[in-house]
């Protein structure tokens, strides 16, 4: 598939499919790509027992990984290979085994080779679990032929 002539939404969907097919980590953790749009992505994951820590809550690394995956899909919707340059997470409330977490990524700014994305992580009750901010940087290459 070529990127030429695709609408912004069709381009975002094609880029997401290309990334999803090669993203072993995201798929292996049982994540689901719920929706994609230019500069936006929603990814969900159910917390398994193996993802819990010594406190009986979800290990923060898994929450970070979910947010990072949503960030990656959101910033790669323009057919430019884009990677994380910096990111941070603030944990607000614990998540537990069986919780269905959803990471909603939204583009804040995109200028030149850099972008800023905010990702909100909520549980199945809509409770705010964490907030993630990612700074992206485009690198050489595309997901689809031009």
C-alpha positions as CSV (number, residue, x, y, z in Angstrom):
1,X,0.0,0.0,0.0
2,X,1.2,3.5,-0.9
3,X,0.7,6.6,1.2
4,X,0.0,8.7,-1.9
5,X,-3.6,9.9,-2.1
6,X,-4.8,8.5,1.3
7,X,-6.9,10.7,3.5
8,X,-5.4,11.6,6.9
9,X,-7.6,9.0,8.6
10,X,-6.8,6.3,6.1
11,X,-3.1,7.1,6.4
12,X,-3.3,6.9,10.2
13,X,-5.0,3.5,9.9
14,X,-2.5,2.1,7.4
15,X,0.5,3.3,9.5
16,X,-1.1,1.7,12.6
17,X,-1.6,-1.6,10.8
18,X,2.1,-1.6,9.6
19,X,3.3,-0.8,13.1
20,X,0.9,-3.4,14.8
21,X,2.2,-6.2,12.5
22,X,5.7,-5.6,13.7
23,X,5.1,-4.6,17.4
24,X,5.7,-7.9,19.2
25,X,5.8,-6.3,22.7
26,X,2.4,-4.6,22.4
27,X,0.8,-7.7,21.0
28,X,2.5,-10.1,23.4
29,X,1.2,-8.2,26.4
30,X,-2.4,-8.6,25.1
31,X,-3.0,-5.0,24.2
32,X,-5.8,-4.0,21.9
33,X,-5.7,-1.1,19.5
34,X,-9.1,0.4,20.1
35,X,-9.0,3.4,17.8
36,X,-6.6,5.4,15.8
37,X,-6.8,8.9,14.2
38,X,-4.2,11.5,13.1
39,X,-2.2,12.3,16.3
40,X,-4.4,10.1,18.5
41,X,-4.6,6.5,19.7
42,X,-6.5,4.5,22.2
43,X,-5.0,1.2,23.5
44,X,-6.4,-1.1,26.2
45,X,-5.0,-4.0,28.2
46,X,-6.3,-6.2,31.0
47,X,-4.0,-6.6,34.0
48,X,-3.0,-10.3,34.4
49,X,-1.7,-11.8,37.6
50,X,1.8,-12.0,36.2
51,X,1.7,-8.1,36.0
52,X,1.2,-7.6,39.7
53,X,3.9,-6.6,42.2
54,X,4.6,-7.4,45.9
55,X,1.9,-4.9,46.9
56,X,-0.7,-6.8,45.0
57,X,-1.1,-4.0,42.5
58,X,-0.1,-3.6,38.8
59,X,3.6,-3.0,38.5
60,X,4.1,0.5,37.3
61,X,6.3,-0.7,34.4
62,X,3.2,-2.3,32.8
63,X,1.2,0.9,33.1
64,X,4.2,2.8,31.6
65,X,4.4,0.3,28.7
66,X,0.7,0.6,27.9
67,X,1.0,4.4,27.8
68,X,4.2,4.2,25.8
69,X,2.5,2.0,23.2
70,X,-0.4,4.5,22.9
71,X,2.1,7.3,22.5
72,X,4.0,5.4,19.8
73,X,0.8,4.7,17.8
74,X,-0.4,8.3,18.1
75,X,2.9,9.9,17.0
76,X,3.4,7.5,14.1
77,X,0.1,8.3,12.3
78,X,1.7,10.6,9.7
79,X,3.9,8.1,7.8
80,X,7.1,9.3,9.4
81,X,9.0,6.9,11.6
82,X,8.9,8.6,15.0
83,X,10.5,7.5,18.3
84,X,10.3,8.6,21.9
85,X,12.9,11.3,22.9
86,X,11.7,11.8,26.5
87,X,8.7,10.6,28.5
88,X,7.5,10.7,32.1
89,X,4.7,9.2,34.0
90,X,2.8,10.2,37.2
91,X,0.9,7.4,38.9
92,X,-2.3,8.6,40.5
93,X,-4.1,5.5,41.7
94,X,-3.3,1.8,41.8
95,X,-4.5,-0.8,39.2
96,X,-5.3,-4.4,40.2
97,X,-5.4,-7.8,38.6
98,X,-8.4,-8.0,36.3
99,X,-8.6,-4.2,35.7
100,X,-9.0,-3.2,32.1
101,X,-6.8,-0.2,31.6
102,X,-7.2,2.2,28.7
103,X,-4.5,4.6,27.5
104,X,-5.8,7.5,25.5
105,X,-3.1,9.4,23.6
106,X,-3.7,13.0,22.3
107,X,-1.2,15.1,20.3
108,X,-0.5,18.4,22.1
109,X,2.0,19.9,19.6
110,X,3.8,18.8,16.5
111,X,6.4,21.1,14.9
112,X,9.3,20.2,12.7
113,X,10.8,16.9,13.9
114,X,9.4,17.1,17.5
115,X,6.0,16.4,19.1
116,X,4.4,16.4,22.5
117,X,1.7,13.9,23.5
118,X,-0.4,13.5,26.6
119,X,-1.7,10.0,27.5
120,X,-4.3,9.5,30.1
121,X,-4.7,6.0,31.6
122,X,-8.0,5.0,33.1
123,X,-9.5,1.8,34.5
124,X,-12.8,0.2,33.5
125,X,-14.7,2.5,35.9
126,X,-13.2,5.6,34.2
127,X,-11.0,6.3,37.3
128,X,-7.8,8.2,36.5
129,X,-4.8,5.8,37.1
130,X,-1.9,7.6,35.6
131,X,-0.8,10.5,33.4
132,X,2.0,10.2,30.8
133,X,3.7,12.9,28.7
134,X,5.8,11.9,25.8
135,X,8.1,13.9,23.6
136,X,8.7,12.5,20.1
137,X,11.3,12.9,17.5
138,X,11.0,11.9,13.8
139,X,13.8,9.8,12.3
140,X,14.6,8.6,8.8
141,X,12.1,6.3,7.1
142,X,8.4,5.8,6.5
143,X,5.9,3.1,7.4
144,X,4.4,3.0,3.9
145,X,6.0,3.7,0.5
146,X,5.5,7.3,-0.6
